[in-house]
Amino acid sequence: MDAHSVDDIKKSVRTYMMIFGALMVLTIITVGVSYIHLPVAAAVTVALIVATIKGSLVAMYFMHLLHERKVIYWVLVLTVIFFIFMMFVPLLTNSDKIPGTTPGVIW
Amino acid sequence: MEIPYTVEVRPDTGLSNGKFGVWLFLASEVMLFAALFSSYILLRVGSVEWPHGYEELSVPMAFVNTVVLITSSVTMVMAWASLKMNDFGKFRLYLGATILLSFVFLIIKYFEYAHHLHAGEGPWYNTYYAIYFTITGLHGLHIIGGIVVNAYLWGPGAKMWKTAKEQFTNRIEIAGLYWHFVDLVWIFLFPVLYLL
């Protein structure tokens, strides 16, 4: 086995259980907020913030990203750059309307 | 021929080859789902009308599925932790629970799909259902892929524990990375498709 001692792993198991609890609470919050029927822009913001927190918890603790090698961070930084680019391209196309056509509505 | 760097780390990356390979694979998976999320944004922003997910789909079913998938992520990481603590029995229990929960997820998804298809709301019905079936279908295929790998590691693949404990533990960690990624995708899919 590697540098992880049994005590270290036992400590990690306690952390996993706490993260599990946090993920459940955040899931309930996500669903609860959806029943308030906020305006779409606000609902999108809240839903994505909560989902990002949940996703980060999974990545940091379950996927052990908190204690990972630098090369993986660099791979992920590159991925995030391309990801953000891909997310914003559609919004650019939406702002470039053809005159005389029916404009789409945002949200 | 012996496969290099299955246990010991490569001097240049500081990682075993399998782990680095899976992270690169996951990076490509991020871009695959990004393309679909991007399509979703393009379709939604460009449409004159778009239905609310909570009016079209079953939020309680998706909520249960979210709980199921998060729980399966915990059992997956516990399977790895059990091997690290040299407890093969508990590993089998936790990985078995992960596989079982994966099936629960798929069964719930089956009922959800069946309901919509019987109501005539297939991918052909409108753009919303087209993107819903495409993204959740691709995610479902990832679940099936995870079940195949995890079932192999639970069954015949577990023989490796007797001969190469550390390598087997690494395999479980790597399978876990994939499984947590599948969970992570669902964490974003759930609010985007069902709640907005």
Interface residues (C-beta under 8 A of the other chain):
Chain A: M1 D2 H4 V6 I9 K10 S12 V13 Y16 M17 I19 F20 L23 M24 T27 T30 V31 V33 S34 V40 A43 V44 A47 L48 V50 A51 K54 G55 V58 A59 F62 M63 H64 R69 K70 V71 I72 V75 L76 L78 T79 F82 F83 M86 M87 V89 P90 L91 T93 N94 T102 G104 V105 I106 W107
Chain B: T13 G14 L15 F20 W23 L24 A27 V30 M31 A34 A35 F37 S38 S39 I41 L42 R44 V45 G46 S47 V48 W50 Y54 V59 F63 T66 V67 I70 T71 S73 V74 M76 V77 M78 A81 K84 M85 N86 K165 E166 T169 E173 G176 L177 H180 F181 D183 L184 I187 F188 F190 P191 V192 Y194 L195 L196
